[in-house]
Amino acid sequence: MNRLVKAVFTLTAFSVIDRALGFVFKIYLSREMGAAALGVYQIALSFFFVLSTLTTSGLPLIVGKKTAGLLAEGKTRDTGAVVGAGLLINCVLSLLLAGVVFALSPVLPAVLSGEEAATLLLLLLPALIAGGTGAAFRGNLWGREKFFAVSLIELLEQVFRIAICVVLFAVGIGKTTAAVISLVIAMFISAALTAVAFFTSGGRVRSARGQLRPLIAESAPISALRASSSLTSVLMAVIVPFLFSVSGYDHEQSLAMFGAGIGMAMPLLFLPITVIGSLSYALIPELSRAAAVGKMNEVRERTETAIKFSVIVSAACIPVFGGVGNAVGLFLYGDAVAGEAIQLGAYLLVPIALENITSSMMNSLNMEKQGFVNYVIGTAVTVGVMFCFYGHFSVRAVCVAMFVGLTLSTALDVICIRKHTGLSLSFLRTLLGACMLSVPCTMLATLTLRLLSPLPSIIGIVLGAAAGCLSVLALMWTFGLFGGFMLRPGRKKEKGASRKHLPTVG
């Protein structure tokens, strides 16, 4: 089995379990807290994730990429210096960020829409150090392709977080406070386990001399890009409740709308990119290695394969959410607003998936700065479209704005990748065909759900989702949209019409 396929399989298997646990945990929190309290919790998390992203996104990616490159060149000793530089950068940065937030604590309640969210953010700050420390070790493990260890630790972090939170709920600690404390403790446990995995697998920390400046220069644009992504969540946390409030909702209702539409619906909509996220995570070392030795044909072919695969996976899920989304929201959360957001957000799946995979490729091809610019442009357009609905804001407006912004930033990424690699636009046939075929399949899922309405709702949801997903996959197969997938570096599959099957990577 090809090394990349093994990596994707490993990452996907763990990611599916991890996301499934996280999803069940989010349902549990939603039912325990209620929409309004979940909205407050989500606001605090959104601000924390911006800070955390600065230390846990760009730097481990570059540490992993540099580690893979140095190992390919036989410079094993230098990988320890890269880890040393990563630890130094993240420790200093974490302390600085925590200090800035503490200094701004008097004004936080005004920014975070209340005293409770501000308090929760302060409680989250110790997790910055834990996350930053673990990130440097994790990057090295990733560059050495220790995917099993990294994935297992991330899964254990989720397990510890859930277990600790349930215990804290049981002893009577406030729900939002307990959720925050459980996250902080779980991140410290995860950092400790990552360090153990690093050292026991032969990793070494060496002087950061010679690696500090290059690491900062290369990781800063990615961290800025990922922070911008998290900053989008912050903007949503501030702008969305505000726009609801000026559209006739009171403060409590605005927080509830935000909690239902963003806190409940969005985690579900991001579930389908588990496989795509695993592919992008495993693909970066592969692309970096191929680009470093000048194998641009391999880079181009893997890029085309990954984009088409992302389209098919996300398009197959459109009928699921578009057809039974309302029923899912009521069944899982007991909230009609969440159901509406899930249904309307179905067509966000494709731009979410493509933005995820193309931004990862931009990082692999050393176009981090341009990727950052592209994302900022998309975010600015998202915010602008939201304000076009001023005074008449709704969940539909949120989905429309996100669709426009994500589509634009993805298109800009594709243009940049095409200029750099000569990327073919053949995936557009797959993209347009899959999206068109998803429309009647969504109607089929809805019809199936209605026909089964006399039965328990879970039966209608499962069978309706299955009907929609299987029908769109069958139609994509029939129309040959699975053709053109790469079998191995330097060779493409040409006989897609004669042997149609689900795409393989590698």
N, C-alpha and C positions, 0 to 999 in steps of 0.2 A: 504494500500500500504506500502511495506517495506520502512523503513527509508532511506536505501541506495538508493533505486530506486527514492524516492522523491528528495533526494539530487542531484543525477545524472541528473534527469529531470530538476530541477531548474537551475543547473549549465550549462547544455547543452543549455537550452532555451536562457539564457542570453549570453552564449558564442557564439552561432550561430549568434545572432544579433550583438554582439560586433565585431566578426570577419568579418561579412558581411560588417559592417560599415567601419572597418579598411581596408578591401580589396578594397571597393569602393574608400576610401580615397587614398589608394596607387595608384590606377588607375588615380585618379585626379592629384596627385602629379607627376606621371610619365608623363602625358600629358602636365602638366604645366611646368615642369622643363626640360624634355628631358633626354635621357639616361645618358649623361655625367654628368650633374648637379646632377642627382639622384645618380650616383656613388659616387660623392663627399659627398653628404648628408649621404649616406649609410656608408661610411668610418667613418665619425664623430660619427654616431649613434653606430656603432660597438664598438668603443673604449669606448663610454659612457656606453653602456650596460654592459661591463665588470666591470666597477666601480659600476654601479647601482646594479648589481647582487650580489655583496658582501654584500649589506645591505638589499636587498629586496627578497632574495631567501631562503637561508638556515635558517635565523633567524625566519621569520614568520612560516616556516614549523615546526621548533622545538617548538616555542611558542604555536602553535596550538596543536602539539602532546602532549606536557607537560600539556597544559590546559585540554585536553580531559582525560589524565591519572589522573590528580589531582582531577578533578570533579568525575571521577569514584571511586576514593578513598575517596571522601567526603571532600577533602582539598580545599574548595572553596577560603579561604583567601589567600592561597599560589599562586593562579593564578594571583593576583594583583602584587605580587613580581616578577613573571615571566615577566609581562608586563613592570614593572619598570626597570628590568635588560635589556630588549630588547631596550627600549628607550635610556637608557644610552649608551649601546654598539653602537647603530646605530648613535647617535648624534656625539659621539667621532670619530667613524670610518669615517663618512661622511666628517667631518672637516679635518681629516688627509688626506683623499684621495684628496679632493679639493686642499689642500695645496701642496701636492706632484705634482699635475698636473700643478698648477701655477708655481711652482719652475722649472718645466721642460719645460715651455712654449717656451723658445728660441729654443729648438730642436724639438718641435712638428711638424713644417712644413716638416722637413726632414722625420720624421717617418710616417706622415699622407699623404704623397704624395702631399703636397701643403699648401699654407698659408690659403686658404679658409676653408679647413677641420679643421685646427688647431683652427681657430677663432670660428667655430661652436662648437667645443668641449668645449672651454672655456665658451661659452654662456650657455651650457647645465649644467654646474657644480652646480648652485643653486638647480637644480632638485634633486640632491643627498640627500639633507637635507629633502626635502619634501617626497621623496620616502622612506627614512629610517624611518622617523617619522610615516608615515602611515603604514609601514610594521609591526611594533610591535602591533599596535591596530588591524590590519587586522588578524594577527595570532591568537589573542585572540578570535575574532569574529568567526573565522574559527573553532577553537577548541571547541567553544560553539555551533557549527553547525548553526551559523547565516548566512547560505549560501545566502539567498535572499538579505540581506543587503550588503554583500561583492560583490555579482554579480552586483547588481544595481549600486553601486558606481563605479565599474570598467566600466560599460556601460556608465555612466554619464561622466566619465573621457574622454572616446572616443568621446562622443558627443561634449563636451566643446572644446576638441582639434580641432576637425574638424571645428566647428563654428568659433573659434578664428582665425584659419589659413585662412579660406575663407575671413574673414573680413580684415585681414592683407594683403592678396593678393590684395583685392579690393582697399585698400588705397595706394598701390604702394610700399610696403616694399619688399625688395629683396626676391625672392622665397625661397631660402634655409634658410635665416635668419628668415623669417616668420614661416617656418615649425618648426624650433627649438624653437622659442619663444612660439609658441602655445603649444608645448609639455611641456615646463617648467611651464607655467601658469596652464595648465590642471592638472599637477601633484600636484601643491599646492592646487588647489580646491579639488582634490581627497583626499589628506591628511586631509584637514579640515573636509570633510564630513565623513571620516572614524572615526576621533576622536569624532565627534558628535554622530555617531551610537554607538560607544563603550560606551560612558558615559550614553547616554539615555537608553541603554539596561541593565544598572546595573553594568557596568564595573568599576573597581577601579584600580588606580595605587598606589602601595605600595613600600616600601623600597626594593631595590634589594638585600639586605643581604641574603646570602645563595643560591641565584639563579644565580649570575653573572658568577661564574666560570663554573658551569655545563652547562649553556646556551652557553657560548663560546665554550666549549669543544665539545658539540653536534652539534652546528650549523656550526662551522668552516669547517668541511669536506664537508658538503652539499654546503655551500657557495663556497668553492673551486671547487667543482664539477660543480656547475652551472656557476661559473666564467670561468671554463675551457670550458664549452659549449659556453659561450659568447666569450671566447678567441679564439675559433675556428673561430668565425665570424671575429675577428680581424686578425687572420692569413690569412683568406680568403681575407680580405680587402687589405692586404699587398702582399701576395704571388700570388693571382690570377692575378691582374694587372701586376705584375712583370713577371710572366710566359707568359702572353700574349705579353708583350713588347719584350721579348727575342725570341718570335716566329714570329716577323715581324710586329707587330702592333705598331703605334706611341702612345704617352702618351694619347692623346684625345680618340683614338680608344680603348685603353686598359680600360680606365675608362668607356667608353660606353658599352663595352662588360661585364664589371663587373656589371654595373648598370642594364643592361638588364637580364643577367643570374642570378644574385643574388638578386638584388633589386626588379625586376619585377616577376621573375618566382618562387622564393622560397616562398614568402608569399602565393602564390596560392597553392603550393604543401603542405604547412603546414595546409591548411584549413581543410582537412579531419580529422585531429587529434583533432578537437574541442570536439567531443563526447568522445574520448579517454582521452583527457586532463581533461575533467569534471569528468570522472570515476576515474582517478588517484587522482584528487584533493579531491574527496569525500571519496575515499577508504583509504587514509592514517590514518585518525582518527579511522576508523573501524578496520583496521589491527592492529594499535597500541593498541587499546582497547582489542582486542582478544588476541594479543600476551602477553599483560600485565597480563592477568588472565590465561594464559597457554592453551588457546583453539587453539591448533596448527592445529587440523583438519579443523576448520573454516578458519584459515589463509590459509591453503593449498588449500581448495576448492575455496575460493574467488580469490586467485592468479591464479589458473588454469582457472577459468571463465573469469577473466579480460584479460588474455593473448589471449585466443581463441576469445573473443569479439573483441580485437584489431586487430587480424589477419583478421577477416571477414570484419570489417569496412574498413580497409585500402585496402584489396584485391578487394573489391567492387568498389573502386575508380580508380584502375589501368587502366581498359579499358577507363574510362572517359578521363584521361590525356594522356594515351598512344595512344588513338584512335583519339582524336580531339585536342590535345595539340597545334599543329602548328597553326591551325585555331583560337584557343582561343587567342594565343599570338598576332596574327595579328589583331583580332577583338577588344581585350581589350586595347592593348598597341600600336598597329600599328608597331610592332617590330618583325622581323623574328627571331632574336637571342633569344628573350624571348620565342617565340613559340617553337623553337628547344629545349631550356632548359626545358620547361614544358613537352614536349613529352619524351625526354630522361630521365627526372627525375621521370617518372611514377613509375618505380620499386624501387625508394627510399621510396615510401610511406610505405611499410611494415616495413623496418628497422627503419624508423623514428618513426612509431607508437610503435613498440616493444621496442625500446630504451626508449621512453617516459614512457611507463607503467612499465617496469622492473626497471628503475632507481628510480621511485617513490616507488616501493615496497622495494627496497634495503634500502631506507630512513626509511620506516615504520618499517623494521625489524632490525633497528640499525646497518646496515652494510654500513653506509655512507662512511667510509674510503675506504673500498674495492671497493665501487661503484666509488669513485673518481679515484682510481688506474685503474679500468677497462676503464673509459672514457679517461683517459690520454693515455692509450695504443692505444685505437681506434683512437684518434686524431693524435697521432704520425704516425700511419700507414696511415691515410688519407693524411697527408702532404708528407710522403715518396712516396706514389703512385703518387701524383701530380708531384713530381720531376722526376718520371720515364718518364714523357712526356715532359721533358725539350727540348725546341726548336721546339716541335710539339704539343703545348698545344691547347686545344679546350674545348668547352662546354661539349663534351662527356667525356673528361678526368676528369673534375670536378665531373661529376655524378658517374663515375667509382670509383674515389677515395673516395667519400662520402659513396658509397654503401659498399665498403670493410671495411672502418673504423667503420661505424655504425653497420654492421653485426657482426664484431669482438667484439665490446664492449657489444653488446646485448647478444651474446653467453656467454661471461664471466659472465655477470650478472645472466643469467639463471643457469649457473653452481653453482654460489654462493647460489642462492635462493634454488636450489635443495638440496644442502648439508644441508641447514639450516632448510628446511621445509619438505623435502621428496617429493618435487614437481614432479608430473608425467610428462613425456614427451609426453603425448597423444596429446598435441597441435601440435606436429610436423606433424601429419596426416592432421590436418586442415590447417597448414601452407603450406605444399607441395601441397596438393590438391587445395587449393584456388589459389596459384600462377600458377599452371599448367592450371587451368580452365580459368584464366584471359587472357591467350595468345590468344585463338581463339576468345574470346569476344572482345579483343582489335582490332583484325582484322575485326570483325563485325562492330564495331564502325567506323573504318576507311572506310570500304566499304559503310556504310550508308551515311557517310559524302560525299563521292565521288558521289554516286547516286543522292544526293540532291544538287549537286553543281550548277545546273541552278537556284535554289531558293536563296533567301537572305541567307547570311552566318549564321545568328543567328539561322535560322530554321535547317540547317544542323548540326550545333554544338549541339543544344538542343536535336534533335532526335538521332543523333549519340551517344551522351553521354548517353542518356536514354537507347538506345539499348544495349550498352556495359554493363552498370551497371545492368540493369534488367536481362540480359542474364546470367551474372556471378552469380548473386544471385540465379536465378532459378537453375543453374547447381549445385551450392553448396547445395541447398536444396535437389535436386534430388540425389546427392551422399551422403547425410546424414552428411554433415559437420557442421550442426547446432546442432547436438546431443551432449549430455554430459554437458549441462549447468546447473549450480546450481540453485535450486529454493529457498532454504533457508539454513541458517547455519546448517551444519551437515548432509545435504541431497543433493544428486546429482540426476539429472534427468537421468534415465536409458533407457527410452523408446524413444530415439531420432528418431528411425526408424518409429515408429508408429505415432508420433506427431511432425512434423517438423515445426518450425516457427523461426522467428528472435529471437536471444538470449535475455533473460531477466536476469537481475542481481539482487541479493538480497536474 
